[in-house]
Amino acid sequence: MGIDELLEGIESGSIETIVCETEAAWREAWTKHELGKLDSVRMAVAGGALADRLAWVFHAGYQAMLRRAFPFCPTDGWASYLVAEDRSGEYPAAVLEKTTKGKRLSGCKSWVAASEHVDHMVVRAICEDHNEYVLVEREAQGVGLSSRESPGFLPELSQGFAVFENVVVSEKKMFSRDHLSSNFLGEEPYHVLLALSAYMAAQTGALGGPLTAEIVAPIHLAQKLAEKKVEGDKFMQGVAQLDKATTTAALQFGLFIERENKELFLLWERDRRLVNMFTRGLERRAK
């Protein structure tokens, strides 16, 4: 589903959101609709349009980001980028060490998206005096995953911890910064905001509301960035503009669903900080 198809589908009433109260249900819907086979832009659009809550909107954009940011990441199943670490010093950082038997990954990461169902993990690890990006499978020996009991934000999405104990890493599973997207820093906000914009448009259409210029503006901005293949500072500036347009659309959307669907509005209010999650960072980088 491309952006033009999304808007046509909303206007014709052919697009319906899917009710998924649990991550397991979202995983089933993701597989059924073969979202993993789409390119990153279409994945964000289709996932956002199908989602019935912001946890799945974020996850759709996040999976789309991974597809674009890490071209080496497998396309089957779900992935997660593990970069956050404990700052207290209680849990050791992830380190990739050379041994007589090859490379070994050990240490901890403090945030794993969809920790109950993730299949592949891209782990940023210290290797001598630089960082390496290591592709690790959930079922690899020495990998341990656990989940927080009650996340306060996007609570339907499992969010966990990872522990690595002498995990064997082959050379073909190690990557440098050169292997990542040239727009790496902007890929997550771009794809999550695109998914969010698709969600707002789809929900507005499903409730019989008008697709106003404000509602569709961020979708068209994202479309232009993709079609023109913008890179570097211009890409970051474009994503900052996308962020502003999404914020404007979100204000209108919130007022609309408050009138039309109280249940949806309460879910929106609970997690609406997703709307401005990237604003400060984008403003700083776009200068």
MOUR-V274555 format. One record per residue. N is the residue number from 0. PSI is psi as a letter, one per 40 degrees, with the letter a starting at -180 (* if undefined). BURIAL is # if it has 16 or more other ideal C-beta (glycine too) atoms within 10 Angstrom, else .. Layout:
BEGIN
N:PSI:BURIAL + N:PSI:BURIAL
END
This chain:
BEGIN
0:h:# + 1:i:. + 2:d:# + 3:d:. + 4:d:. + 5:d:# + 6:d:# + 7:d:. + 8:d:# + 9:d:# + 10:d:. + 11:e:. + 12:e:. + 13:e:. + 14:h:# + 15:h:. + 16:i:# + 17:h:# + 18:h:. + 19:h:# + 20:e:. + 21:i:. + 22:d:# + 23:d:. + 24:d:. + 25:d:# + 26:d:# + 27:d:. + 28:d:# + 29:d:# + 30:d:. + 31:d:. + 32:e:. + 33:f:. + 34:d:# + 35:e:# + 36:e:. + 37:i:# + 38:i:. + 39:d:# + 40:d:# + 41:d:# + 42:d:# + 43:d:# + 44:d:# + 45:d:# + 46:d:# + 47:d:# + 48:d:# + 49:d:# + 50:i:# + 51:e:# + 52:i:# + 53:d:# + 54:d:# + 55:d:# + 56:d:# + 57:d:# + 58:d:# + 59:d:# + 60:d:# + 61:d:# + 62:d:# + 63:d:# + 64:d:# + 65:d:# + 66:d:# + 67:d:# + 68:d:# + 69:g:# + 70:d:. + 71:e:. + 72:h:# + 73:i:. + 74:e:. + 75:i:. + 76:a:# + 77:i:# + 78:i:# + 79:i:# + 80:h:# + 81:h:# + 82:d:. + 83:h:. + 84:i:# + 85:h:. + 86:e:. + 87:e:. + 88:e:. + 89:d:. + 90:h:. + 91:i:. + 92:i:. + 93:h:# + 94:h:. + 95:h:# + 96:i:# + 97:h:. + 98:i:. + 99:e:. + 100:f:. + 101:a:. + 102:i:# + 103:h:# + 104:h:# + 105:i:# + 106:a:# + 107:i:# + 108:i:# + 109:e:# + 110:h:# + 111:h:# + 112:h:# + 113:f:# + 114:d:# + 115:d:# + 116:e:# + 117:i:# + 118:d:. + 119:i:# + 120:h:# + 121:h:# + 122:h:# + 123:h:# + 124:i:# + 125:h:. + 126:h:# + 127:b:. + 128:e:. + 129:i:. + 130:i:. + 131:i:# + 132:h:# + 133:h:# + 134:h:# + 135:h:# + 136:i:. + 137:d:# + 138:e:. + 139:i:. + 140:h:. + 141:e:. + 142:h:# + 143:h:. + 144:h:# + 145:i:. + 146:i:. + 147:i:. + 148:d:. + 149:g:. + 150:h:. + 151:e:. + 152:h:. + 153:f:# + 154:d:. + 155:d:# + 156:h:# + 157:h:# + 158:h:# + 159:a:# + 160:i:# + 161:h:# + 162:h:# + 163:h:# + 164:g:. + 165:f:. + 166:h:# + 167:h:. + 168:h:# + 169:i:. + 170:d:. + 171:e:. + 172:e:# + 173:h:# + 174:i:# + 175:i:. + 176:d:. + 177:e:. + 178:e:. + 179:i:# + 180:i:# + 181:d:. + 182:f:# + 183:d:. + 184:d:# + 185:e:# + 186:d:# + 187:d:# + 188:d:# + 189:d:# + 190:d:# + 191:d:# + 192:d:# + 193:d:# + 194:d:# + 195:d:# + 196:d:# + 197:d:# + 198:d:# + 199:d:# + 200:d:# + 201:d:# + 202:d:# + 203:d:# + 204:d:# + 205:d:# + 206:e:. + 207:e:. + 208:i:# + 209:i:. + 210:g:# + 211:i:. + 212:d:. + 213:d:. + 214:d:# + 215:e:# + 216:d:# + 217:d:# + 218:d:# + 219:d:# + 220:d:# + 221:d:# + 222:d:# + 223:d:. + 224:d:# + 225:d:# + 226:d:. + 227:e:. + 228:f:. + 229:i:# + 230:i:. + 231:a:. + 232:d:. + 233:d:. + 234:d:# + 235:d:# + 236:d:# + 237:d:# + 238:d:# + 239:d:# + 240:d:# + 241:d:# + 242:d:# + 243:d:. + 244:d:# + 245:d:# + 246:d:. + 247:d:. + 248:d:# + 249:d:# + 250:d:. + 251:d:# + 252:d:# + 253:d:. + 254:d:. + 255:d:# + 256:d:# + 257:d:. + 258:d:. + 259:d:. + 260:g:. + 261:d:. + 262:d:. + 263:d:# + 264:d:# + 265:d:. + 266:d:# + 267:d:# + 268:d:. + 269:d:. + 270:e:# + 271:e:. + 272:e:. + 273:d:# + 274:d:# + 275:f:. + 276:d:# + 277:e:# + 278:d:. + 279:d:. + 280:d:# + 281:d:# + 282:d:. + 283:d:. + 284:d:# + 285:e:# + 286:*:.
END
